[in-house]
Amino acid sequence: TFCLTRHWLTQDSEQCHIAWFNPDGSKIDGEQWQGGVRAISLLLNTEETGSFFLCFNPQETEVEFFLPLVLPDRKWQAIIDTTEPQLLTTNSSYQSDQLVAITARSLVVWRSSP
């Protein structure tokens, strides 16, 4: 699986700046894109401003997502949840390998500082 970096495409997941994942933490491959992907997540990784992880769940039921396994030892904090009327202000943080439940038909944005 290739991922986009600032200057080139690479297969090295440690250098990915943009990568797409299944809820189980595996990268989405070409066959899955062609076959139709339902719940997905997107990692936007930068050293300067931190990383963002977006979990999209268009399904009618809750889906559990692994927080990014490709960035071990990171702590993630939810900053936007479309099921909430305003920005989140919680101080709760989660580890990279934790499962998080994403409500049906919602988007949650997670942030991790460098």
Stockholm file with secondary structure:
# STOCKHOLM 1.0

chainA/1-114         TFCLTRHWLTQDSEQCHIAWFNPDGSKIDGEQWQGGVRAISLLLNTEETGSFFLCFNPQETEVEFFLPLVLPDRKWQAIIDTTEPQLLTTNSSYQSDQLVAITARSLVVWRSSP
#=GR chainA/1-114 SS CCEECSSCEESCGGGCSEEEECTTSCBCCHHHHHHCCCSEEEEEEETTTEEEEEEEECSSSCEEEECCTTSTTCEEEEEEETTSSSCCCCCCCEETTCEEEECTTEEEEEEECC
#=GC SS_cons         CCEECSSCEESCGGGCSEEEECTTSCBCCHHHHHHCCCSEEEEEEETTTEEEEEEEECSSSCEEEECCTTSTTCEEEEEEETTSSSCCCCCCCEETTCEEEECTTEEEEEEECC
//
